[in-house]
């Protein structure tokens, strides 16, 4: 990103010379013909460099998310609507006096349910409808918790004894039956489903397995439960219609910045379950075009995801580079360059799911190594290694007529894996490698009807609060296509901050020949604010509006939009209307 700074008056220089700079670090101005009187604040330049690196990371992440975009997990079966079917034998009399109730085989039945049944019915004269109600209560208690094949019944007995015997058969899985069609992709039932043959059959376990299989774009798996060979046993039939397990997603956009290349092209090559582990392996390459040797950037990333029942394990490896050549007042050129390498290991586990919600907990360990160069020389001051541990929870649910998703996390800077260590008594206004911060991301999507016209509202919130002053790679950044639209050169970053994005869309559909064409016209409004501890570092807020049109024809997606800044800090100059394009093709 271009950064503008003034140079003081010096012999041979005008009093207000301004350079377009995006370096990693600046030294006192004594290189390449700069006057010895011209001083550059290294902290300001280093901060600007960190913003560039953060922008690269965000663009790479957005590109990966679009390429690997998956449908939200399908809603689970609403078990509340499932009513048990129970029958009892003819009692021969209007009712029977029951002084004791015994329930057998109910290993998974909560104690409070058994107590309620006994307390509400023992010592009464029970009619056939009362017995049916008891069996229905027992069976419904199991169904509500996902045990849909468990049944309660009355064995042969003499109720004249005053003792009611109830037997519960807790349904189990006899086996899994995989039926595949299509391109015969490799599917691992043990890797996808948390349940095993012989386990109690719980529908939530089966839905989890189907979600894990369908997390791969080449799978379209469905579920069927059929009677087994013995009472209480069931065969779980998994039918999968698979497509070719290799896919390509290519994009072109002009969402970059002039200093490191505004136009960019990228490609993501994805492989589904080539090892038979239901794993996803994706390789992404993004770079500025054309390949300008003086202003360019590139990113290369590998993502691997392996599901295992309620667990999902991930590995992310990436490298980002950029080069920016500075034209100095002396006529010389100064080249700044940077490389950021990132490795991350993650593990997530679903701890709750029902017909409308998923809740998971996860942890991610990340090591990041930033190396800076100026004029071909390694700059130790502006280079650093950081190691972070992220502990968080994720929610997906249906609420307020829409879909809500969110993640809350605590991130801690660690001293392991060669990370930079903070010196003792580091001042509070200096960046900390051993820091603590909280992050919150929320999303809400809802469909409305305005007359006969559907309206879609999409809202995203992202914020963080830090206990310490942070390096730029850990700060929140606003300004740009990933946060507050309407600015390309103007950005704000801070230790604490937030931004809120909103889109209202009018979807439409038509045909070109026999091909369906789907699209939307949308308007967006974004707002954000950041705050910094160090004195002299800009804090503030900014907003922007966007108007765009997007459409999709087979594998081609086009997004055209114009953005304009609304509110900006007084120190920033509005950039006018920014016209952007994003072209994507999925093969």
C-alpha positions as CSV (number, residue, x, y, z in Angstrom):
1,X,0.0,0.0,0.0
2,X,1.4,3.5,-0.8
3,X,2.4,5.4,2.3
4,X,3.0,9.1,2.1
5,X,5.5,10.9,4.4
6,X,7.1,14.4,4.2
7,X,10.8,15.0,4.0
8,X,12.2,18.2,5.7
9,X,13.8,20.8,3.6
10,X,17.3,20.0,2.4
11,X,19.8,21.2,-0.2
12,X,18.6,20.2,-3.6
13,X,15.2,19.1,-2.3
14,X,11.9,21.0,-2.3
15,X,10.5,21.6,1.2
16,X,7.6,19.3,0.6
17,X,8.8,16.3,-1.3
18,X,6.5,13.3,-0.9
19,X,7.4,9.7,-1.7
20,X,5.0,6.8,-2.4
21,X,6.4,4.1,0.0
22,X,5.4,0.6,1.1
23,X,8.6,-0.7,2.6
24,X,9.2,-3.2,5.3
25,X,11.3,-0.9,7.3
26,X,13.0,2.5,6.8
27,X,16.4,3.5,8.0
28,X,17.5,7.1,8.7
29,X,17.5,8.6,5.3
30,X,21.1,8.2,4.3
31,X,20.7,5.6,1.5
32,X,20.8,6.1,-2.2
33,X,21.3,9.8,-2.3
34,X,18.8,10.9,0.4
35,X,19.9,13.9,2.3
36,X,21.5,13.1,5.7
37,X,19.0,15.7,7.2
38,X,16.0,13.8,6.0
39,X,14.8,11.6,8.7
40,X,12.2,8.8,8.5
41,X,10.4,7.4,11.5
42,X,11.2,3.7,11.5
43,X,8.2,2.8,13.7
44,X,5.8,4.4,11.3
45,X,7.3,2.6,8.3
46,X,7.5,-0.7,10.1
47,X,3.9,-0.3,11.0
48,X,2.9,0.4,7.4
49,X,4.8,-2.7,6.3
50,X,2.9,-4.8,8.8
51,X,-0.3,-3.5,7.4
52,X,0.8,-4.7,3.9
53,X,1.6,-8.1,5.3
54,X,-1.8,-8.3,7.0
55,X,-3.6,-7.4,3.8
56,X,-1.8,-10.2,2.0
57,X,-2.8,-12.7,4.6
58,X,-6.4,-11.6,4.5
59,X,-6.6,-11.7,0.7
60,X,-5.2,-15.2,0.8
61,X,-7.6,-16.3,3.4
62,X,-10.6,-14.8,1.5
63,X,-9.4,-16.6,-1.7
64,X,-9.1,-19.9,0.1
65,X,-12.6,-19.5,1.7
66,X,-14.2,-18.7,-1.7
67,X,-12.5,-21.6,-3.4
68,X,-13.3,-24.1,-0.7
69,X,-16.7,-22.5,0.1
70,X,-18.9,-25.2,1.5
71,X,-22.7,-25.2,2.1
72,X,-23.7,-24.7,5.6
73,X,-24.4,-28.0,7.4
74,X,-27.9,-29.2,6.6
75,X,-30.4,-28.8,9.4
76,X,-30.8,-31.9,11.5
77,X,-34.1,-33.9,11.8
78,X,-36.5,-32.2,14.1
79,X,-37.0,-35.0,16.6
80,X,-39.7,-33.0,18.4
81,X,-42.1,-33.8,15.6
82,X,-41.5,-37.6,15.9
83,X,-44.2,-39.3,18.0
84,X,-43.7,-42.8,19.3
85,X,-46.0,-45.6,18.2
86,X,-46.9,-47.8,21.2
87,X,-49.5,-50.4,21.9
88,X,-50.5,-52.3,25.1
89,X,-52.5,-55.6,25.5
90,X,-56.1,-55.6,26.6
91,X,-56.2,-55.5,30.4
92,X,-59.6,-57.2,30.6
93,X,-60.7,-54.7,33.2
94,X,-61.0,-50.9,33.2
95,X,-57.8,-50.6,35.3
96,X,-55.2,-52.4,37.4
97,X,-53.8,-51.4,40.7
98,X,-50.1,-50.9,40.3
99,X,-48.0,-50.4,43.5
100,X,-44.5,-50.9,41.9
101,X,-43.0,-50.1,38.5
102,X,-39.8,-51.7,37.3
103,X,-37.9,-50.5,34.1
104,X,-35.4,-52.9,32.6
105,X,-32.7,-52.3,29.9
106,X,-32.9,-48.5,30.1
107,X,-29.1,-47.9,30.6
108,X,-29.2,-44.5,28.8
109,X,-32.4,-43.3,30.4
110,X,-31.8,-40.3,32.7
111,X,-32.6,-41.1,36.4
112,X,-35.0,-38.2,36.6
113,X,-37.2,-39.6,33.9
114,X,-37.5,-42.9,35.7
115,X,-38.3,-41.2,39.0
116,X,-41.0,-39.1,37.4
117,X,-42.6,-42.1,35.8
118,X,-42.6,-44.0,39.1
119,X,-43.7,-41.1,41.2
120,X,-46.6,-40.1,38.9
121,X,-47.9,-43.6,38.3
122,X,-47.1,-46.0,41.2
123,X,-49.9,-46.4,43.7
124,X,-52.6,-45.8,41.1
125,X,-55.1,-47.8,39.2
126,X,-53.8,-47.7,35.7
127,X,-55.9,-48.1,32.6
128,X,-54.7,-49.1,29.1
129,X,-54.3,-45.4,28.1
130,X,-52.2,-44.8,31.2
131,X,-49.8,-47.6,30.2
132,X,-49.6,-46.3,26.7
133,X,-48.7,-42.9,28.1
134,X,-45.9,-44.4,30.2
135,X,-44.4,-46.2,27.2
136,X,-44.8,-43.1,25.0
137,X,-43.0,-41.0,27.6
138,X,-40.1,-43.5,27.9
139,X,-39.7,-43.8,24.1
140,X,-40.1,-40.1,23.5
141,X,-37.4,-39.4,26.0
142,X,-35.0,-41.5,23.9
143,X,-36.1,-40.0,20.6
144,X,-35.7,-36.5,21.8
145,X,-32.0,-37.3,22.5
146,X,-31.5,-38.9,19.1
147,X,-32.0,-42.6,19.9
148,X,-34.7,-43.0,17.3
149,X,-34.7,-46.8,17.2
150,X,-35.1,-47.4,20.9
151,X,-38.5,-48.7,22.0
152,X,-40.2,-49.5,25.3
153,X,-42.8,-52.3,25.6
154,X,-44.6,-54.4,28.1
155,X,-43.5,-58.1,28.2
156,X,-46.0,-60.8,29.1
157,X,-46.9,-60.5,32.8
158,X,-49.6,-60.7,35.3
159,X,-50.6,-57.3,36.4
160,X,-52.7,-58.7,39.2
161,X,-49.5,-58.9,41.2
162,X,-49.4,-55.1,41.4
163,X,-46.0,-54.9,39.7
164,X,-45.6,-53.3,36.2
165,X,-42.6,-54.6,34.3
166,X,-41.4,-52.4,31.4
167,X,-38.6,-53.5,29.0
168,X,-36.6,-51.1,27.0
169,X,-34.7,-52.2,23.9
170,X,-32.1,-49.6,23.1
171,X,-31.6,-49.8,19.4
172,X,-28.1,-50.5,18.1
173,X,-26.2,-50.4,14.8
174,X,-25.8,-53.8,13.2
175,X,-23.6,-52.5,10.3
176,X,-23.1,-49.7,7.8
177,X,-23.9,-50.3,4.2
178,X,-22.2,-47.9,1.7
179,X,-23.8,-47.7,-1.7
180,X,-21.8,-45.5,-4.1
181,X,-22.6,-44.3,-7.6
182,X,-20.9,-41.8,-9.9
183,X,-17.1,-41.4,-10.0
184,X,-16.6,-43.8,-7.1
185,X,-14.7,-41.5,-4.8
186,X,-13.0,-43.1,-1.8
187,X,-15.2,-42.8,1.2
188,X,-14.2,-43.8,4.8
189,X,-17.2,-44.7,6.9
190,X,-15.1,-45.1,10.2
191,X,-13.5,-41.7,9.5
192,X,-16.8,-39.9,9.0
193,X,-19.1,-41.5,11.5
194,X,-18.4,-41.3,15.3
195,X,-20.5,-44.4,15.8
196,X,-19.5,-48.0,15.3
197,X,-21.4,-51.3,14.7
198,X,-22.7,-52.4,18.1
199,X,-23.1,-48.9,19.4
200,X,-26.4,-47.4,20.4
201,X,-28.0,-45.8,17.3
202,X,-28.1,-42.0,17.7
203,X,-29.4,-40.0,14.8
204,X,-27.1,-37.1,15.7
205,X,-24.1,-39.4,15.3
206,X,-25.3,-40.3,11.9
207,X,-26.0,-36.7,10.8
208,X,-22.5,-35.8,11.9
209,X,-21.1,-38.5,9.6
210,X,-23.2,-37.3,6.7
211,X,-22.0,-33.7,7.3
212,X,-18.4,-34.9,7.3
213,X,-18.8,-36.7,4.0
214,X,-20.6,-33.8,2.4
215,X,-17.9,-31.3,3.5
216,X,-16.2,-32.5,0.3
217,X,-17.7,-30.9,-2.8
218,X,-17.5,-34.2,-4.8
219,X,-19.8,-36.0,-2.4
220,X,-23.6,-35.9,-2.1
221,X,-24.4,-38.4,0.6
222,X,-27.8,-39.3,2.1
223,X,-28.8,-41.5,5.0
224,X,-31.4,-44.3,5.4
225,X,-32.0,-46.5,8.5
226,X,-33.4,-49.9,7.8
227,X,-34.3,-52.8,10.1
228,X,-31.5,-55.2,10.9
229,X,-31.6,-59.0,11.2
230,X,-32.4,-59.0,15.0
231,X,-34.9,-57.0,17.1
232,X,-33.4,-53.6,18.1
233,X,-30.7,-53.7,15.4
234,X,-30.6,-51.4,12.4
235,X,-28.6,-51.2,9.2
236,X,-27.4,-47.7,8.4
237,X,-27.4,-47.3,4.6
238,X,-25.2,-44.5,3.2
239,X,-25.9,-43.6,-0.4
240,X,-23.3,-41.3,-2.1
241,X,-23.5,-39.8,-5.5
242,X,-19.9,-38.7,-6.2
243,X,-18.4,-36.5,-8.9
244,X,-14.7,-36.2,-10.0
245,X,-12.6,-35.7,-6.8
246,X,-10.3,-33.0,-8.3
247,X,-11.5,-29.5,-8.8
248,X,-10.0,-26.2,-10.0
249,X,-11.1,-22.7,-8.9
250,X,-9.6,-19.7,-10.7
251,X,-10.1,-16.0,-10.1
252,X,-9.1,-12.6,-11.3
253,X,-9.6,-9.4,-9.4
254,X,-8.3,-5.9,-9.0
255,X,-8.6,-5.8,-5.2
256,X,-4.9,-5.2,-4.5
257,X,-2.9,-2.0,-4.1
258,X,-0.6,-0.2,-6.6
259,X,2.5,-0.6,-4.5
260,X,2.3,-4.4,-4.6
261,X,0.0,-5.0,-7.6
262,X,-3.6,-4.1,-7.8
263,X,-4.5,-6.8,-10.4
264,X,-4.2,-10.3,-9.2
265,X,-4.9,-13.8,-10.5
266,X,-5.2,-17.0,-8.4
267,X,-6.0,-20.7,-8.7
268,X,-6.9,-23.3,-6.1
269,X,-6.5,-27.0,-6.9
270,X,-8.5,-29.2,-4.6
271,X,-8.3,-33.0,-4.1
272,X,-11.1,-34.9,-2.3
273,X,-10.2,-38.1,-0.3
274,X,-7.5,-39.3,-2.6
275,X,-6.0,-41.1,0.4
276,X,-9.4,-42.6,1.4
277,X,-9.5,-40.6,4.6
278,X,-12.3,-38.2,3.6
279,X,-9.5,-35.6,3.6
280,X,-9.4,-32.4,1.7
281,X,-6.1,-31.2,0.3
282,X,-6.0,-27.8,-1.4
283,X,-3.2,-25.8,-3.0
284,X,-3.7,-22.1,-3.7
285,X,-1.5,-19.8,-5.7
286,X,-2.2,-16.1,-5.9
287,X,0.0,-13.4,-7.5
288,X,-0.1,-10.0,-9.0
289,X,-0.4,-9.6,-12.8
290,X,1.3,-8.6,-14.9
291,X,4.6,-9.7,-13.3
292,X,6.0,-6.2,-12.6
293,X,9.5,-6.7,-11.2
294,X,9.3,-3.5,-9.2
295,X,5.8,-3.9,-7.7
296,X,4.5,-7.4,-7.2
297,X,3.2,-9.8,-4.6
298,X,2.5,-13.5,-4.5
299,X,1.0,-16.1,-2.1
300,X,1.3,-19.8,-2.0
301,X,-0.7,-22.0,0.5
302,X,-1.5,-25.6,1.3
303,X,-4.5,-26.6,3.4
304,X,-5.2,-30.1,4.5
305,X,-8.3,-31.1,6.5
306,X,-9.0,-34.6,7.9
307,X,-12.3,-35.3,9.6
308,X,-12.7,-38.0,12.3
309,X,-16.2,-38.4,13.7
310,X,-16.9,-35.3,15.8
311,X,-13.3,-34.1,15.4
312,X,-11.8,-32.2,12.5
313,X,-8.0,-31.8,12.2
314,X,-6.4,-29.2,9.9
315,X,-3.0,-28.1,8.7
316,X,-2.3,-24.8,7.0
317,X,1.0,-23.8,5.5
318,X,1.5,-20.5,3.5
319,X,4.2,-18.1,2.2
320,X,3.6,-14.5,1.2
321,X,6.0,-12.3,-0.6
322,X,6.1,-8.8,-2.0
323,X,8.5,-6.4,-3.7
324,X,8.0,-2.6,-3.8
325,X,10.6,-0.4,-5.5
326,X,10.8,3.2,-4.3
327,X,11.6,6.1,-6.6
328,X,13.7,8.4,-4.5
329,X,14.1,12.2,-5.1
330,X,17.7,11.6,-6.0
331,X,16.6,9.6,-9.0
332,X,17.8,6.3,-7.5
333,X,15.6,3.4,-6.7
334,X,15.3,1.5,-3.4
335,X,13.8,-1.9,-3.3
336,X,12.0,-3.2,-0.2
337,X,10.8,-6.8,0.0
338,X,9.3,-9.1,2.6
339,X,8.5,-12.7,3.1
340,X,6.0,-14.1,5.7
341,X,5.9,-17.9,6.3
342,X,3.0,-19.3,8.4
343,X,2.3,-22.8,9.7
344,X,-0.8,-23.7,11.7
345,X,-2.2,-26.9,13.2
346,X,-5.8,-27.0,14.3
347,X,-8.2,-29.4,16.0
348,X,-12.0,-28.8,16.4
349,X,-14.6,-30.9,18.0
350,X,-18.4,-30.7,17.9
351,X,-19.7,-30.9,21.4
352,X,-23.4,-30.4,20.8
353,X,-25.8,-30.6,17.8
354,X,-29.6,-30.8,17.4
355,X,-32.1,-30.1,14.7
356,X,-31.1,-26.4,14.5
357,X,-27.7,-25.9,16.1
358,X,-24.0,-27.0,16.2
359,X,-21.6,-26.0,18.9
360,X,-17.9,-26.8,18.6
361,X,-14.6,-26.1,20.5
362,X,-11.3,-25.8,18.9
363,X,-7.6,-24.9,19.3
364,X,-5.1,-23.7,16.7
365,X,-1.3,-23.4,17.2
366,X,0.3,-21.0,14.7
367,X,3.9,-20.1,14.0
368,X,4.7,-17.0,11.8
369,X,8.1,-15.9,10.6
370,X,8.4,-12.5,8.9
371,X,11.7,-11.6,7.2
372,X,12.3,-8.0,5.9
373,X,14.8,-6.7,3.4
374,X,15.8,-3.2,2.3
375,X,18.1,-2.8,-0.6
376,X,18.8,-6.5,-0.6
377,X,20.0,-6.4,3.1
378,X,18.3,-8.4,5.8
379,X,16.7,-6.1,8.4
380,X,16.8,-7.7,11.8
381,X,14.8,-5.0,13.5
382,X,11.7,-5.4,11.3
383,X,11.9,-9.2,11.2
384,X,10.3,-11.4,13.8
385,X,8.9,-14.8,14.7
386,X,5.6,-15.1,16.6
387,X,3.9,-18.2,17.9
388,X,0.2,-18.0,19.0
389,X,-2.3,-20.4,20.6
390,X,-6.0,-19.8,19.7
391,X,-8.7,-21.3,22.0
392,X,-12.2,-20.8,20.8
393,X,-15.8,-21.9,20.4
394,X,-18.0,-21.8,17.3
395,X,-21.8,-21.7,17.0
396,X,-24.0,-22.3,14.1
397,X,-27.8,-22.0,14.7
398,X,-31.1,-21.0,13.2
399,X,-32.5,-18.0,15.0
400,X,-34.7,-14.9,14.3
401,X,-35.8,-16.4,11.1
402,X,-32.3,-16.7,9.7
403,X,-29.0,-18.4,10.1
404,X,-26.5,-17.3,12.8
405,X,-22.9,-18.3,12.9
406,X,-20.2,-17.0,15.2
407,X,-16.8,-17.7,16.9
408,X,-15.4,-16.4,20.1
409,X,-11.7,-17.0,20.9
410,X,-8.8,-16.1,23.1
411,X,-5.4,-15.8,21.5
412,X,-2.2,-15.9,23.4
413,X,1.4,-15.2,22.2
414,X,3.8,-18.0,23.3
415,X,7.5,-18.3,23.7
416,X,7.9,-21.6,21.9
417,X,9.0,-22.6,18.4
418,X,11.7,-19.9,18.3
419,X,9.3,-17.1,18.8
420,X,10.5,-13.6,19.8
421,X,10.5,-13.2,23.5
422,X,9.5,-9.9,25.2
423,X,12.2,-8.4,27.4
424,X,11.5,-7.9,31.1
425,X,9.6,-4.7,31.9
426,X,8.7,-4.0,28.3
427,X,6.8,-0.7,28.2
428,X,3.1,-1.0,27.7
429,X,3.1,1.1,24.5
430,X,5.6,-1.3,22.8
431,X,4.4,-4.2,20.7
432,X,4.3,-7.5,22.7
433,X,5.1,-10.9,21.3
434,X,3.6,-12.5,24.5
435,X,0.2,-10.9,24.3
436,X,-3.4,-11.8,25.0
437,X,-6.5,-10.8,23.0
438,X,-10.1,-11.8,22.6
439,X,-11.8,-12.0,19.2
440,X,-15.4,-12.2,18.1
441,X,-16.8,-13.0,14.7
442,X,-20.6,-13.1,14.0
443,X,-22.6,-13.6,10.9
444,X,-26.3,-13.4,10.2
445,X,-28.2,-14.2,7.0
446,X,-31.9,-13.9,6.5
447,X,-34.4,-14.0,3.6
448,X,-37.4,-11.6,3.5
449,X,-40.2,-11.1,1.1
450,X,-41.1,-7.6,-0.1
451,X,-44.3,-8.4,-1.9
452,X,-43.3,-11.1,-4.4
453,X,-39.7,-10.0,-4.5
454,X,-37.3,-11.9,-2.2
455,X,-34.8,-9.8,-0.3
456,X,-31.6,-11.2,1.3
457,X,-29.9,-9.5,4.2
458,X,-26.3,-10.5,5.1
459,X,-24.5,-9.1,8.1
460,X,-21.0,-9.7,9.4
461,X,-19.4,-8.4,12.6
462,X,-15.7,-8.8,13.5
463,X,-14.0,-7.4,16.6
464,X,-11.1,-7.8,19.0
465,X,-9.9,-6.6,22.3
466,X,-6.3,-6.9,23.3
467,X,-4.7,-6.6,26.7
468,X,-1.4,-5.5,25.2
469,X,0.1,-3.5,22.4
470,X,0.3,-5.7,19.3
471,X,2.4,-6.2,16.3
472,X,0.6,-5.4,13.0
473,X,0.0,-9.1,12.1
474,X,-2.1,-9.4,15.2
475,X,-4.0,-6.2,14.9
476,X,-7.5,-5.7,13.4
477,X,-7.4,-3.9,10.1
478,X,-10.2,-1.9,8.5
479,X,-10.3,-0.4,5.0
480,X,-10.4,-2.6,1.9
481,X,-12.6,-5.2,0.3
482,X,-12.3,-7.6,3.3
483,X,-13.6,-5.1,5.9
484,X,-14.8,-1.6,5.3
485,X,-15.2,-1.1,1.6
486,X,-14.8,2.3,-0.1
487,X,-11.0,2.6,0.6
488,X,-8.0,1.0,-1.2
489,X,-5.1,3.1,0.1
490,X,-6.7,4.4,3.3
491,X,-6.6,1.9,6.1
492,X,-6.6,1.9,9.9
493,X,-5.2,-0.8,12.1
494,X,-5.4,-1.1,15.9
495,X,-5.0,-3.3,18.9
496,X,-8.7,-2.9,19.7
497,X,-11.4,-2.4,17.2
498,X,-14.3,-3.8,15.2
499,X,-16.1,-3.5,11.8
500,X,-19.6,-4.3,10.7
501,X,-20.5,-5.2,7.1
502,X,-24.1,-5.3,5.7
503,X,-25.4,-6.3,2.3
504,X,-29.0,-6.1,1.2
505,X,-29.6,-8.1,-2.1
506,X,-32.3,-8.5,-4.6
507,X,-31.8,-12.0,-6.2
508,X,-33.0,-12.6,-9.7
509,X,-33.1,-15.5,-12.2
510,X,-33.4,-15.8,-15.9
511,X,-32.1,-18.0,-18.8
512,X,-29.7,-17.6,-21.6
513,X,-30.8,-20.1,-24.2
514,X,-31.3,-23.2,-22.0
515,X,-28.8,-22.2,-19.4
516,X,-30.0,-20.7,-16.1
517,X,-28.5,-17.4,-15.1
518,X,-28.8,-16.4,-11.4
519,X,-27.7,-13.1,-9.9
520,X,-28.3,-10.4,-7.5
521,X,-28.2,-6.6,-7.2
522,X,-26.9,-5.5,-3.9
523,X,-26.1,-2.4,-1.8
524,X,-23.7,-2.5,1.1
525,X,-22.8,-0.3,4.1
526,X,-19.8,-0.9,6.3
527,X,-18.6,0.8,9.4
528,X,-15.6,0.2,11.6
529,X,-13.4,1.7,14.3
530,X,-10.0,1.0,15.8
531,X,-8.0,2.2,18.8
532,X,-4.3,2.2,19.7
533,X,-2.4,2.5,22.9
534,X,0.9,4.1,21.6
535,X,0.7,7.9,21.4
536,X,0.9,9.3,17.9
537,X,-0.5,6.2,16.3
538,X,-3.7,7.0,14.4
539,X,-7.0,5.7,15.9
540,X,-10.4,6.5,14.5
541,X,-13.3,5.2,12.4
542,X,-14.3,4.9,8.8
543,X,-17.3,3.9,6.8
544,X,-18.2,3.1,3.2
545,X,-21.0,2.3,0.8
546,X,-21.1,-0.2,-2.0
547,X,-23.3,-0.9,-5.0
548,X,-22.9,-4.0,-7.0
549,X,-24.2,-6.7,-9.3
550,X,-23.2,-10.3,-9.3
551,X,-24.3,-13.2,-11.4
552,X,-23.4,-16.8,-12.1
553,X,-23.6,-18.8,-15.3
554,X,-22.6,-22.5,-14.9
555,X,-19.1,-22.4,-13.5
556,X,-18.5,-18.7,-14.2
557,X,-19.1,-16.1,-11.4
558,X,-18.9,-12.3,-12.0
559,X,-19.0,-9.7,-9.3
560,X,-18.9,-6.0,-10.3
561,X,-19.1,-3.3,-7.6
562,X,-18.4,0.3,-7.0
563,X,-17.4,1.5,-3.5
564,X,-17.0,4.9,-2.0
565,X,-15.8,6.0,1.4
566,X,-18.3,7.8,3.7
567,X,-16.6,8.8,7.0
568,X,-12.8,9.0,7.2
569,X,-10.4,10.4,9.8
570,X,-9.5,14.0,9.0
571,X,-5.9,13.0,8.2
572,X,-7.0,10.9,5.3
573,X,-7.8,12.1,1.8
574,X,-10.9,10.5,0.1
575,X,-10.0,8.3,-2.9
576,X,-13.2,8.9,-4.8
577,X,-15.2,6.0,-6.2
578,X,-13.4,2.7,-6.5
579,X,-14.5,0.3,-9.2
580,X,-13.8,-3.3,-8.6
581,X,-14.2,-6.6,-10.4
582,X,-13.9,-10.2,-9.3
583,X,-14.2,-13.0,-11.9
584,X,-14.2,-16.7,-10.8
585,X,-14.5,-19.9,-12.6
586,X,-15.1,-23.3,-11.0
587,X,-14.1,-26.4,-13.0
